[in-house]
Amino acid sequence: MAEPLRLDLKGLNCPLPVLRAGKALRGMAPGELLVVEATDPLAAIDIPHFCREQGHGLMAEEKDGAVLRFVIARGG
């Protein structure tokens, strides 16, 4: 399996993290993984909501200090 695509969105504020994640996912094949790192506290709400609405799988979600990390599987 290929390495997940990593997206460093630290320092960007709402709505940019979800918009950039969406753009990256559109260019990926179904089932491919995207790792998103963001520091915007609203990403904890926006990214999971985006995944549910767009049919992507939120495989993992963690917080490391101020950094929020999400692992998203591209939906099909």
mmJSON file of the N, C-alpha and C atoms, coordinates in Angstrom:
{"data_MODEL":{"atom_site":{
"group_PDB":["ATOM","ATOM","ATOM","ATOM","ATOM","ATOM","ATOM","ATOM","ATOM","ATOM","ATOM","ATOM","ATOM","ATOM","ATOM","ATOM","ATOM","ATOM","ATOM","ATOM","ATOM","ATOM","ATOM","ATOM","ATOM","ATOM","ATOM","ATOM","ATOM","ATOM","ATOM","ATOM","ATOM","ATOM","ATOM","ATOM","ATOM","ATOM","ATOM","ATOM","ATOM","ATOM","ATOM","ATOM","ATOM","ATOM","ATOM","ATOM","ATOM","ATOM","ATOM","ATOM","ATOM","ATOM","ATOM","ATOM","ATOM","ATOM","ATOM","ATOM","ATOM","ATOM","ATOM","ATOM","ATOM","ATOM","ATOM","ATOM","ATOM","ATOM","ATOM","ATOM","ATOM","ATOM","ATOM","ATOM","ATOM","ATOM","ATOM","ATOM","ATOM","ATOM","ATOM","ATOM","ATOM","ATOM","ATOM","ATOM","ATOM","ATOM","ATOM","ATOM","ATOM","ATOM","ATOM","ATOM","ATOM","ATOM","ATOM","ATOM","ATOM","ATOM","ATOM","ATOM","ATOM","ATOM","ATOM","ATOM","ATOM","ATOM","ATOM","ATOM","ATOM","ATOM","ATOM","ATOM","ATOM","ATOM","ATOM","ATOM","ATOM","ATOM","ATOM","ATOM","ATOM","ATOM","ATOM","ATOM","ATOM","ATOM","ATOM","ATOM","ATOM","ATOM","ATOM","ATOM","ATOM","ATOM","ATOM","ATOM","ATOM","ATOM","ATOM","ATOM","ATOM","ATOM","ATOM","ATOM","ATOM","ATOM","ATOM","ATOM","ATOM","ATOM","ATOM","ATOM","ATOM","ATOM","ATOM","ATOM","ATOM","ATOM","ATOM","ATOM","ATOM","ATOM","ATOM","ATOM","ATOM","ATOM","ATOM","ATOM","ATOM","ATOM","ATOM","ATOM","ATOM","ATOM","ATOM","ATOM","ATOM","ATOM","ATOM","ATOM","ATOM","ATOM","ATOM","ATOM","ATOM","ATOM","ATOM","ATOM","ATOM","ATOM","ATOM","ATOM","ATOM","ATOM","ATOM","ATOM","ATOM","ATOM","ATOM","ATOM","ATOM","ATOM","ATOM","ATOM","ATOM","ATOM","ATOM","ATOM","ATOM","ATOM","ATOM","ATOM","ATOM","ATOM","ATOM","ATOM","ATOM","ATOM","ATOM","ATOM","ATOM","ATOM","ATOM","ATOM"],
"id":[1,2,3,4,5,6,7,8,9,10,11,12,13,14,15,16,17,18,19,20,21,22,23,24,25,26,27,28,29,30,31,32,33,34,35,36,37,38,39,40,41,42,43,44,45,46,47,48,49,50,51,52,53,54,55,56,57,58,59,60,61,62,63,64,65,66,67,68,69,70,71,72,73,74,75,76,77,78,79,80,81,82,83,84,85,86,87,88,89,90,91,92,93,94,95,96,97,98,99,100,101,102,103,104,105,106,107,108,109,110,111,112,113,114,115,116,117,118,119,120,121,122,123,124,125,126,127,128,129,130,131,132,133,134,135,136,137,138,139,140,141,142,143,144,145,146,147,148,149,150,151,152,153,154,155,156,157,158,159,160,161,162,163,164,165,166,167,168,169,170,171,172,173,174,175,176,177,178,179,180,181,182,183,184,185,186,187,188,189,190,191,192,193,194,195,196,197,198,199,200,201,202,203,204,205,206,207,208,209,210,211,212,213,214,215,216,217,218,219,220,221,222,223,224,225,226,227,228],
"type_symbol":["N","C","C","N","C","C","N","C","C","N","C","C","N","C","C","N","C","C","N","C","C","N","C","C","N","C","C","N","C","C","N","C","C","N","C","C","N","C","C","N","C","C","N","C","C","N","C","C","N","C","C","N","C","C","N","C","C","N","C","C","N","C","C","N","C","C","N","C","C","N","C","C","N","C","C","N","C","C","N","C","C","N","C","C","N","C","C","N","C","C","N","C","C","N","C","C","N","C","C","N","C","C","N","C","C","N","C","C","N","C","C","N","C","C","N","C","C","N","C","C","N","C","C","N","C","C","N","C","C","N","C","C","N","C","C","N","C","C","N","C","C","N","C","C","N","C","C","N","C","C","N","C","C","N","C","C","N","C","C","N","C","C","N","C","C","N","C","C","N","C","C","N","C","C","N","C","C","N","C","C","N","C","C","N","C","C","N","C","C","N","C","C","N","C","C","N","C","C","N","C","C","N","C","C","N","C","C","N","C","C","N","C","C","N","C","C","N","C","C","N","C","C","N","C","C","N","C","C"],
"label_atom_id":["N","CA","C","N","CA","C","N","CA","C","N","CA","C","N","CA","C","N","CA","C","N","CA","C","N","CA","C","N","CA","C","N","CA","C","N","CA","C","N","CA","C","N","CA","C","N","CA","C","N","CA","C","N","CA","C","N","CA","C","N","CA","C","N","CA","C","N","CA","C","N","CA","C","N","CA","C","N","CA","C","N","CA","C","N","CA","C","N","CA","C","N","CA","C","N","CA","C","N","CA","C","N","CA","C","N","CA","C","N","CA","C","N","CA","C","N","CA","C","N","CA","C","N","CA","C","N","CA","C","N","CA","C","N","CA","C","N","CA","C","N","CA","C","N","CA","C","N","CA","C","N","CA","C","N","CA","C","N","CA","C","N","CA","C","N","CA","C","N","CA","C","N","CA","C","N","CA","C","N","CA","C","N","CA","C","N","CA","C","N","CA","C","N","CA","C","N","CA","C","N","CA","C","N","CA","C","N","CA","C","N","CA","C","N","CA","C","N","CA","C","N","CA","C","N","CA","C","N","CA","C","N","CA","C","N","CA","C","N","CA","C","N","CA","C","N","CA","C","N","CA","C","N","CA","C","N","CA","C","N","CA","C","N","CA","C"],
"label_alt_id":[null,null,null,null,null,null,null,null,null,null,null,null,null,null,null,null,null,null,null,null,null,null,null,null,null,null,null,null,null,null,null,null,null,null,null,null,null,null,null,null,null,null,null,null,null,null,null,null,null,null,null,null,null,null,null,null,null,null,null,null,null,null,null,null,null,null,null,null,null,null,null,null,null,null,null,null,null,null,null,null,null,null,null,null,null,null,null,null,null,null,null,null,null,null,null,null,null,null,null,null,null,null,null,null,null,null,null,null,null,null,null,null,null,null,null,null,null,null,null,null,null,null,null,null,null,null,null,null,null,null,null,null,null,null,null,null,null,null,null,null,null,null,null,null,null,null,null,null,null,null,null,null,null,null,null,null,null,null,null,null,null,null,null,null,null,null,null,null,null,null,null,null,null,null,null,null,null,null,null,null,null,null,null,null,null,null,null,null,null,null,null,null,null,null,null,null,null,null,null,null,null,null,null,null,null,null,null,null,null,null,null,null,null,null,null,null,null,null,null,null,null,null,null,null,null,null,null,null],
"label_comp_id":["MET","MET","MET","ALA","ALA","ALA","GLU","GLU","GLU","PRO","PRO","PRO","LEU","LEU","LEU","ARG","ARG","ARG","LEU","LEU","LEU","ASP","ASP","ASP","LEU","LEU","LEU","LYS","LYS","LYS","GLY","GLY","GLY","LEU","LEU","LEU","ASN","ASN","ASN","CYS","CYS","CYS","PRO","PRO","PRO","LEU","LEU","LEU","PRO","PRO","PRO","VAL","VAL","VAL","LEU","LEU","LEU","ARG","ARG","ARG","ALA","ALA","ALA","GLY","GLY","GLY","LYS","LYS","LYS","ALA","ALA","ALA","LEU","LEU","LEU","ARG","ARG","ARG","GLY","GLY","GLY","MET","MET","MET","ALA","ALA","ALA","PRO","PRO","PRO","GLY","GLY","GLY","GLU","GLU","GLU","LEU","LEU","LEU","LEU","LEU","LEU","VAL","VAL","VAL","VAL","VAL","VAL","GLU","GLU","GLU","ALA","ALA","ALA","THR","THR","THR","ASP","ASP","ASP","PRO","PRO","PRO","LEU","LEU","LEU","ALA","ALA","ALA","ALA","ALA","ALA","ILE","ILE","ILE","ASP","ASP","ASP","ILE","ILE","ILE","PRO","PRO","PRO","HIS","HIS","HIS","PHE","PHE","PHE","CYS","CYS","CYS","ARG","ARG","ARG","GLU","GLU","GLU","GLN","GLN","GLN","GLY","GLY","GLY","HIS","HIS","HIS","GLY","GLY","GLY","LEU","LEU","LEU","MET","MET","MET","ALA","ALA","ALA","GLU","GLU","GLU","GLU","GLU","GLU","LYS","LYS","LYS","ASP","ASP","ASP","GLY","GLY","GLY","ALA","ALA","ALA","VAL","VAL","VAL","LEU","LEU","LEU","ARG","ARG","ARG","PHE","PHE","PHE","VAL","VAL","VAL","ILE","ILE","ILE","ALA","ALA","ALA","ARG","ARG","ARG","GLY","GLY","GLY","GLY","GLY","GLY"],
"label_asym_id":["A","A","A","A","A","A","A","A","A","A","A","A","A","A","A","A","A","A","A","A","A","A","A","A","A","A","A","A","A","A","A","A","A","A","A","A","A","A","A","A","A","A","A","A","A","A","A","A","A","A","A","A","A","A","A","A","A","A","A","A","A","A","A","A","A","A","A","A","A","A","A","A","A","A","A","A","A","A","A","A","A","A","A","A","A","A","A","A","A","A","A","A","A","A","A","A","A","A","A","A","A","A","A","A","A","A","A","A","A","A","A","A","A","A","A","A","A","A","A","A","A","A","A","A","A","A","A","A","A","A","A","A","A","A","A","A","A","A","A","A","A","A","A","A","A","A","A","A","A","A","A","A","A","A","A","A","A","A","A","A","A","A","A","A","A","A","A","A","A","A","A","A","A","A","A","A","A","A","A","A","A","A","A","A","A","A","A","A","A","A","A","A","A","A","A","A","A","A","A","A","A","A","A","A","A","A","A","A","A","A","A","A","A","A","A","A","A","A","A","A","A","A","A","A","A","A","A","A"],
"label_entity_id":["1","1","1","1","1","1","1","1","1","1","1","1","1","1","1","1","1","1","1","1","1","1","1","1","1","1","1","1","1","1","1","1","1","1","1","1","1","1","1","1","1","1","1","1","1","1","1","1","1","1","1","1","1","1","1","1","1","1","1","1","1","1","1","1","1","1","1","1","1","1","1","1","1","1","1","1","1","1","1","1","1","1","1","1","1","1","1","1","1","1","1","1","1","1","1","1","1","1","1","1","1","1","1","1","1","1","1","1","1","1","1","1","1","1","1","1","1","1","1","1","1","1","1","1","1","1","1","1","1","1","1","1","1","1","1","1","1","1","1","1","1","1","1","1","1","1","1","1","1","1","1","1","1","1","1","1","1","1","1","1","1","1","1","1","1","1","1","1","1","1","1","1","1","1","1","1","1","1","1","1","1","1","1","1","1","1","1","1","1","1","1","1","1","1","1","1","1","1","1","1","1","1","1","1","1","1","1","1","1","1","1","1","1","1","1","1","1","1","1","1","1","1","1","1","1","1","1","1"],
"label_seq_id":[1,1,1,2,2,2,3,3,3,4,4,4,5,5,5,6,6,6,7,7,7,8,8,8,9,9,9,10,10,10,11,11,11,12,12,12,13,13,13,14,14,14,15,15,15,16,16,16,17,17,17,18,18,18,19,19,19,20,20,20,21,21,21,22,22,22,23,23,23,24,24,24,25,25,25,26,26,26,27,27,27,28,28,28,29,29,29,30,30,30,31,31,31,32,32,32,33,33,33,34,34,34,35,35,35,36,36,36,37,37,37,38,38,38,39,39,39,40,40,40,41,41,41,42,42,42,43,43,43,44,44,44,45,45,45,46,46,46,47,47,47,48,48,48,49,49,49,50,50,50,51,51,51,52,52,52,53,53,53,54,54,54,55,55,55,56,56,56,57,57,57,58,58,58,59,59,59,60,60,60,61,61,61,62,62,62,63,63,63,64,64,64,65,65,65,66,66,66,67,67,67,68,68,68,69,69,69,70,70,70,71,71,71,72,72,72,73,73,73,74,74,74,75,75,75,76,76,76],
"pdbx_PDB_ins_code":[null,null,null,null,null,null,null,null,null,null,null,null,null,null,null,null,null,null,null,null,null,null,null,null,null,null,null,null,null,null,null,null,null,null,null,null,null,null,null,null,null,null,null,null,null,null,null,null,null,null,null,null,null,null,null,null,null,null,null,null,null,null,null,null,null,null,null,null,null,null,null,null,null,null,null,null,null,null,null,null,null,null,null,null,null,null,null,null,null,null,null,null,null,null,null,null,null,null,null,null,null,null,null,null,null,null,null,null,null,null,null,null,null,null,null,null,null,null,null,null,null,null,null,null,null,null,null,null,null,null,null,null,null,null,null,null,null,null,null,null,null,null,null,null,null,null,null,null,null,null,null,null,null,null,null,null,null,null,null,null,null,null,null,null,null,null,null,null,null,null,null,null,null,null,null,null,null,null,null,null,null,null,null,null,null,null,null,null,null,null,null,null,null,null,null,null,null,null,null,null,null,null,null,null,null,null,null,null,null,null,null,null,null,null,null,null,null,null,null,null,null,null,null,null,null,null,null,null],
"Cartn_x":[0.833,0.0,0.883,0.467,1.251,1.257,2.293,2.377,1.221,0.659,-0.415,0.127,-0.707,-0.382,-0.468,0.495,0.505,0.264,-0.607,-0.967,-0.727,0.229,0.553,-0.229,-1.278,-2.144,-2.035,-0.944,-0.745,-0.649,-1.319,-1.304,-2.433,-3.157,-4.289,-5.565,-6.416,-7.669,-8.853,-9.952,-11.213,-11.581,-11.973,-12.303,-11.167,-9.974,-8.903,-8.515,-8.398,-8.019,-8.979,-10.272,-11.223,-11.238,-11.076,-11.052,-9.823,-8.67,-7.437,-7.484,-8.048,-8.192,-9.112,-10.209,-11.143,-10.493,-9.692,-9.002,-8.03,-7.287,-6.341,-7.081,-8.193,-8.949,-9.527,-9.925,-10.482,-9.467,-8.186,-7.156,-6.668,-7.305,-6.868,-7.837,-7.351,-8.191,-8.942,-10.12,-10.855,-9.991,-10.059,-9.312,-7.948,-7.408,-6.12,-6.259,-5.157,-5.173,-4.545,-5.147,-4.65,-4.466,-3.28,-3.014,-2.991,-3.874,-3.994,-3.546,-2.666,-2.27,-2.684,-3.414,-3.906,-3.814,-3.76,-3.742,-5.011,-5.871,-7.127,-8.053,-8.451,-9.324,-10.641,-11.131,-12.386,-12.247,-11.021,-10.815,-11.334,-11.337,-11.85,-13.335,-14.031,-15.45,-15.601,-14.872,-15.046,-14.616,-13.469,-12.957,-13.867,-14.241,-15.16,-16.505,-17.031,-18.296,-18.14,-17.055,-16.766,-16.708,-16.013,-15.89,-17.253,-18.08,-19.435,-20.244,-20.215,-21.018,-20.556,-19.254,-18.697,-18.456,-18.688,-18.547,-17.126,-16.258,-14.893,-14.845,-13.905,-13.768,-12.758,-13.182,-12.258,-11.699,-10.481,-9.885,-9.267,-8.757,-8.13,-8.163,-8.194,-8.218,-7.465,-6.448,-5.693,-5.227,-4.907,-4.411,-3.051,-2.07,-0.715,-0.344,-0.596,-0.415,-1.444,-0.971,-1.878,-2.196,-1.543,-1.708,-2.796,-3.74,-4.79,-4.384,-4.45,-4.049,-5.239,-5.536,-6.64,-6.116,-6.576,-6.275,-7.606,-7.628,-8.867,-8.671,-9.627,-9.632,-10.573,-10.072,-10.887,-12.05,-13.252,-14.453,-14.573,-15.443,-15.57,-16.923],
"Cartn_y":[-1.177,0.0,1.247,2.262,3.494,4.281,5.082,5.973,6.966,7.322,8.322,9.686,10.452,11.832,12.634,13.512,14.323,15.778,16.418,17.804,18.587,19.512,20.346,21.65,21.768,22.943,23.753,23.546,24.268,25.766,26.553,28.0,28.555,27.681,28.141,28.115,29.109,29.2,28.827,28.515,28.146,29.195,28.775,27.431,26.755,27.344,26.833,25.37,24.884,23.469,22.502,22.705,21.783,21.969,23.194,23.424,22.782,22.917,22.326,20.803,20.259,18.806,18.294,18.996,18.6,18.609,19.625,19.71,18.547,18.222,17.107,15.789,15.582,14.338,14.16,15.251,15.154,14.571,14.771,14.26,12.863,12.222,10.903,9.816,8.59,7.444,6.96,6.357,5.814,4.862,5.019,4.169,4.712,5.661,6.251,7.078,7.167,7.857,9.239,10.173,11.537,11.813,12.281,12.689,14.207,14.793,16.244,16.668,17.668,18.265,19.725,20.156,21.519,22.012,23.327,23.923,24.708,24.881,25.6,24.737,25.22,24.407,24.001,24.82,24.487,23.289,22.938,21.761,20.501,20.478,19.322,19.103,20.149,20.049,19.917,20.771,20.868,19.623,19.061,17.909,16.682,16.29,15.147,15.387,16.611,16.932,16.825,17.362,17.283,15.821,14.986,13.565,12.885,13.138,12.543,13.013,14.313,14.878,14.415,14.217,13.888,12.391,11.578,10.134,9.608,10.382,9.925,9.277,8.375,7.705,8.417,8.807,9.384,8.214,7.806,6.606,6.833,8.044,8.365,9.873,10.234,11.641,11.733,12.6,12.728,14.159,14.478,15.804,15.649,16.42,16.402,17.851,18.276,19.683,20.507,21.473,22.329,21.735,20.633,20.056,18.985,19.155,18.158,17.347,16.028,15.141,14.249,14.195,13.388,12.46,11.224,10.284,10.017,10.378,10.306,9.335,8.416,7.509,8.077,8.266,8.813,7.894,8.47,7.702,7.368,6.452,6.02,6.291],
"Cartn_z":[0.0,0.0,0.0,-0.718,-0.847,0.459,0.621,1.775,1.72,2.883,2.873,2.442,1.792,1.457,2.745,2.988,4.208,3.833,4.605,4.367,5.651,5.617,6.771,6.661,7.453,7.415,8.702,9.423,10.677,10.389,11.219,11.071,10.221,9.51,8.697,9.529,9.31,10.059,9.18,9.842,9.212,8.156,6.991,6.524,5.749,5.747,4.886,5.127,6.374,6.518,5.819,5.969,5.337,3.819,3.348,1.904,1.266,1.892,1.35,1.422,2.496,2.6,1.496,1.272,0.218,-1.155,-1.43,-2.715,-2.882,-1.823,-1.891,-2.128,-1.43,-1.557,-2.958,-3.6,-4.956,-5.941,-5.678,-6.563,-6.214,-5.26,-4.798,-5.253,-5.264,-5.615,-4.372,-4.553,-3.414,-2.589,-1.274,-0.362,0.019,-0.753,-0.405,0.866,1.615,2.901,2.81,3.536,3.672,5.15,5.534,6.915,6.931,7.72,7.825,9.213,9.273,10.545,10.52,11.547,11.627,13.069,13.218,14.558,14.851,13.873,14.088,14.936,16.129,16.994,16.318,15.393,14.712,13.77,13.413,12.562,13.251,14.584,15.333,15.063,14.666,14.307,12.793,12.073,10.62,9.854,10.186,9.418,9.575,10.813,10.926,10.223,10.326,9.663,8.143,7.614,6.185,5.727,6.494,6.128,6.071,7.082,7.094,5.888,5.607,4.532,3.147,2.977,1.661,1.457,2.481,2.336,2.47,3.134,3.39,4.77,4.968,6.256,7.137,8.326,9.305,10.101,9.762,10.328,11.7,11.934,13.219,13.419,14.684,15.069,16.39,16.454,17.7,17.882,19.12,19.455,20.106,19.607,20.133,20.44,21.675,22.02,21.27,20.488,19.718,18.344,17.993,16.647,16.662,15.759,15.533,14.315,14.423,13.321,12.958,11.67,11.171,10.081,10.089,9.015,8.307,7.029,6.245,5.088,4.917,3.762,2.72,1.52,0.436,0.177,0.173,-0.095,-1.58,-1.881,-3.268,-3.799],
"occupancy":[1.0,1.0,1.0,1.0,1.0,1.0,1.0,1.0,1.0,1.0,1.0,1.0,1.0,1.0,1.0,1.0,1.0,1.0,1.0,1.0,1.0,1.0,1.0,1.0,1.0,1.0,1.0,1.0,1.0,1.0,1.0,1.0,1.0,1.0,1.0,1.0,1.0,1.0,1.0,1.0,1.0,1.0,1.0,1.0,1.0,1.0,1.0,1.0,1.0,1.0,1.0,1.0,1.0,1.0,1.0,1.0,1.0,1.0,1.0,1.0,1.0,1.0,1.0,1.0,1.0,1.0,1.0,1.0,1.0,1.0,1.0,1.0,1.0,1.0,1.0,1.0,1.0,1.0,1.0,1.0,1.0,1.0,1.0,1.0,1.0,1.0,1.0,1.0,1.0,1.0,1.0,1.0,1.0,1.0,1.0,1.0,1.0,1.0,1.0,1.0,1.0,1.0,1.0,1.0,1.0,1.0,1.0,1.0,1.0,1.0,1.0,1.0,1.0,1.0,1.0,1.0,1.0,1.0,1.0,1.0,1.0,1.0,1.0,1.0,1.0,1.0,1.0,1.0,1.0,1.0,1.0,1.0,1.0,1.0,1.0,1.0,1.0,1.0,1.0,1.0,1.0,1.0,1.0,1.0,1.0,1.0,1.0,1.0,1.0,1.0,1.0,1.0,1.0,1.0,1.0,1.0,1.0,1.0,1.0,1.0,1.0,1.0,1.0,1.0,1.0,1.0,1.0,1.0,1.0,1.0,1.0,1.0,1.0,1.0,1.0,1.0,1.0,1.0,1.0,1.0,1.0,1.0,1.0,1.0,1.0,1.0,1.0,1.0,1.0,1.0,1.0,1.0,1.0,1.0,1.0,1.0,1.0,1.0,1.0,1.0,1.0,1.0,1.0,1.0,1.0,1.0,1.0,1.0,1.0,1.0,1.0,1.0,1.0,1.0,1.0,1.0,1.0,1.0,1.0,1.0,1.0,1.0,1.0,1.0,1.0,1.0,1.0,1.0],
"B_iso_or_equiv":[0.0,0.0,0.0,0.0,0.0,0.0,0.0,0.0,0.0,0.0,0.0,0.0,0.0,0.0,0.0,0.0,0.0,0.0,0.0,0.0,0.0,0.0,0.0,0.0,0.0,0.0,0.0,0.0,0.0,0.0,0.0,0.0,0.0,0.0,0.0,0.0,0.0,0.0,0.0,0.0,0.0,0.0,0.0,0.0,0.0,0.0,0.0,0.0,0.0,0.0,0.0,0.0,0.0,0.0,0.0,0.0,0.0,0.0,0.0,0.0,0.0,0.0,0.0,0.0,0.0,0.0,0.0,0.0,0.0,0.0,0.0,0.0,0.0,0.0,0.0,0.0,0.0,0.0,0.0,0.0,0.0,0.0,0.0,0.0,0.0,0.0,0.0,0.0,0.0,0.0,0.0,0.0,0.0,0.0,0.0,0.0,0.0,0.0,0.0,0.0,0.0,0.0,0.0,0.0,0.0,0.0,0.0,0.0,0.0,0.0,0.0,0.0,0.0,0.0,0.0,0.0,0.0,0.0,0.0,0.0,0.0,0.0,0.0,0.0,0.0,0.0,0.0,0.0,0.0,0.0,0.0,0.0,0.0,0.0,0.0,0.0,0.0,0.0,0.0,0.0,0.0,0.0,0.0,0.0,0.0,0.0,0.0,0.0,0.0,0.0,0.0,0.0,0.0,0.0,0.0,0.0,0.0,0.0,0.0,0.0,0.0,0.0,0.0,0.0,0.0,0.0,0.0,0.0,0.0,0.0,0.0,0.0,0.0,0.0,0.0,0.0,0.0,0.0,0.0,0.0,0.0,0.0,0.0,0.0,0.0,0.0,0.0,0.0,0.0,0.0,0.0,0.0,0.0,0.0,0.0,0.0,0.0,0.0,0.0,0.0,0.0,0.0,0.0,0.0,0.0,0.0,0.0,0.0,0.0,0.0,0.0,0.0,0.0,0.0,0.0,0.0,0.0,0.0,0.0,0.0,0.0,0.0,0.0,0.0,0.0,0.0,0.0,0.0],
"pdbx_formal_charge":[null,null,null,null,null,null,null,null,null,null,null,null,null,null,null,null,null,null,null,null,null,null,null,null,null,null,null,null,null,null,null,null,null,null,null,null,null,null,null,null,null,null,null,null,null,null,null,null,null,null,null,null,null,null,null,null,null,null,null,null,null,null,null,null,null,null,null,null,null,null,null,null,null,null,null,null,null,null,null,null,null,null,null,null,null,null,null,null,null,null,null,null,null,null,null,null,null,null,null,null,null,null,null,null,null,null,null,null,null,null,null,null,null,null,null,null,null,null,null,null,null,null,null,null,null,null,null,null,null,null,null,null,null,null,null,null,null,null,null,null,null,null,null,null,null,null,null,null,null,null,null,null,null,null,null,null,null,null,null,null,null,null,null,null,null,null,null,null,null,null,null,null,null,null,null,null,null,null,null,null,null,null,null,null,null,null,null,null,null,null,null,null,null,null,null,null,null,null,null,null,null,null,null,null,null,null,null,null,null,null,null,null,null,null,null,null,null,null,null,null,null,null,null,null,null,null,null,null],
"auth_seq_id":[1,1,1,2,2,2,3,3,3,4,4,4,5,5,5,6,6,6,7,7,7,8,8,8,9,9,9,10,10,10,11,11,11,12,12,12,13,13,13,14,14,14,15,15,15,16,16,16,17,17,17,18,18,18,19,19,19,20,20,20,21,21,21,22,22,22,23,23,23,24,24,24,25,25,25,26,26,26,27,27,27,28,28,28,29,29,29,30,30,30,31,31,31,32,32,32,33,33,33,34,34,34,35,35,35,36,36,36,37,37,37,38,38,38,39,39,39,40,40,40,41,41,41,42,42,42,43,43,43,44,44,44,45,45,45,46,46,46,47,47,47,48,48,48,49,49,49,50,50,50,51,51,51,52,52,52,53,53,53,54,54,54,55,55,55,56,56,56,57,57,57,58,58,58,59,59,59,60,60,60,61,61,61,62,62,62,63,63,63,64,64,64,65,65,65,66,66,66,67,67,67,68,68,68,69,69,69,70,70,70,71,71,71,72,72,72,73,73,73,74,74,74,75,75,75,76,76,76],
"auth_comp_id":["MET","MET","MET","ALA","ALA","ALA","GLU","GLU","GLU","PRO","PRO","PRO","LEU","LEU","LEU","ARG","ARG","ARG","LEU","LEU","LEU","ASP","ASP","ASP","LEU","LEU","LEU","LYS","LYS","LYS","GLY","GLY","GLY","LEU","LEU","LEU","ASN","ASN","ASN","CYS","CYS","CYS","PRO","PRO","PRO","LEU","LEU","LEU","PRO","PRO","PRO","VAL","VAL","VAL","LEU","LEU","LEU","ARG","ARG","ARG","ALA","ALA","ALA","GLY","GLY","GLY","LYS","LYS","LYS","ALA","ALA","ALA","LEU","LEU","LEU","ARG","ARG","ARG","GLY","GLY","GLY","MET","MET","MET","ALA","ALA","ALA","PRO","PRO","PRO","GLY","GLY","GLY","GLU","GLU","GLU","LEU","LEU","LEU","LEU","LEU","LEU","VAL","VAL","VAL","VAL","VAL","VAL","GLU","GLU","GLU","ALA","ALA","ALA","THR","THR","THR","ASP","ASP","ASP","PRO","PRO","PRO","LEU","LEU","LEU","ALA","ALA","ALA","ALA","ALA","ALA","ILE","ILE","ILE","ASP","ASP","ASP","ILE","ILE","ILE","PRO","PRO","PRO","HIS","HIS","HIS","PHE","PHE","PHE","CYS","CYS","CYS","ARG","ARG","ARG","GLU","GLU","GLU","GLN","GLN","GLN","GLY","GLY","GLY","HIS","HIS","HIS","GLY","GLY","GLY","LEU","LEU","LEU","MET","MET","MET","ALA","ALA","ALA","GLU","GLU","GLU","GLU","GLU","GLU","LYS","LYS","LYS","ASP","ASP","ASP","GLY","GLY","GLY","ALA","ALA","ALA","VAL","VAL","VAL","LEU","LEU","LEU","ARG","ARG","ARG","PHE","PHE","PHE","VAL","VAL","VAL","ILE","ILE","ILE","ALA","ALA","ALA","ARG","ARG","ARG","GLY","GLY","GLY","GLY","GLY","GLY"],
"auth_asym_id":["A","A","A","A","A","A","A","A","A","A","A","A","A","A","A","A","A","A","A","A","A","A","A","A","A","A","A","A","A","A","A","A","A","A","A","A","A","A","A","A","A","A","A","A","A","A","A","A","A","A","A","A","A","A","A","A","A","A","A","A","A","A","A","A","A","A","A","A","A","A","A","A","A","A","A","A","A","A","A","A","A","A","A","A","A","A","A","A","A","A","A","A","A","A","A","A","A","A","A","A","A","A","A","A","A","A","A","A","A","A","A","A","A","A","A","A","A","A","A","A","A","A","A","A","A","A","A","A","A","A","A","A","A","A","A","A","A","A","A","A","A","A","A","A","A","A","A","A","A","A","A","A","A","A","A","A","A","A","A","A","A","A","A","A","A","A","A","A","A","A","A","A","A","A","A","A","A","A","A","A","A","A","A","A","A","A","A","A","A","A","A","A","A","A","A","A","A","A","A","A","A","A","A","A","A","A","A","A","A","A","A","A","A","A","A","A","A","A","A","A","A","A","A","A","A","A","A","A"],
"auth_atom_id":["N","CA","C","N","CA","C","N","CA","C","N","CA","C","N","CA","C","N","CA","C","N","CA","C","N","CA","C","N","CA","C","N","CA","C","N","CA","C","N","CA","C","N","CA","C","N","CA","C","N","CA","C","N","CA","C","N","CA","C","N","CA","C","N","CA","C","N","CA","C","N","CA","C","N","CA","C","N","CA","C","N","CA","C","N","CA","C","N","CA","C","N","CA","C","N","CA","C","N","CA","C","N","CA","C","N","CA","C","N","CA","C","N","CA","C","N","CA","C","N","CA","C","N","CA","C","N","CA","C","N","CA","C","N","CA","C","N","CA","C","N","CA","C","N","CA","C","N","CA","C","N","CA","C","N","CA","C","N","CA","C","N","CA","C","N","CA","C","N","CA","C","N","CA","C","N","CA","C","N","CA","C","N","CA","C","N","CA","C","N","CA","C","N","CA","C","N","CA","C","N","CA","C","N","CA","C","N","CA","C","N","CA","C","N","CA","C","N","CA","C","N","CA","C","N","CA","C","N","CA","C","N","CA","C","N","CA","C","N","CA","C","N","CA","C","N","CA","C","N","CA","C","N","CA","C","N","CA","C","N","CA","C","N","CA","C"],
"pdbx_PDB_model_num":[1,1,1,1,1,1,1,1,1,1,1,1,1,1,1,1,1,1,1,1,1,1,1,1,1,1,1,1,1,1,1,1,1,1,1,1,1,1,1,1,1,1,1,1,1,1,1,1,1,1,1,1,1,1,1,1,1,1,1,1,1,1,1,1,1,1,1,1,1,1,1,1,1,1,1,1,1,1,1,1,1,1,1,1,1,1,1,1,1,1,1,1,1,1,1,1,1,1,1,1,1,1,1,1,1,1,1,1,1,1,1,1,1,1,1,1,1,1,1,1,1,1,1,1,1,1,1,1,1,1,1,1,1,1,1,1,1,1,1,1,1,1,1,1,1,1,1,1,1,1,1,1,1,1,1,1,1,1,1,1,1,1,1,1,1,1,1,1,1,1,1,1,1,1,1,1,1,1,1,1,1,1,1,1,1,1,1,1,1,1,1,1,1,1,1,1,1,1,1,1,1,1,1,1,1,1,1,1,1,1,1,1,1,1,1,1,1,1,1,1,1,1,1,1,1,1,1,1]
}}}
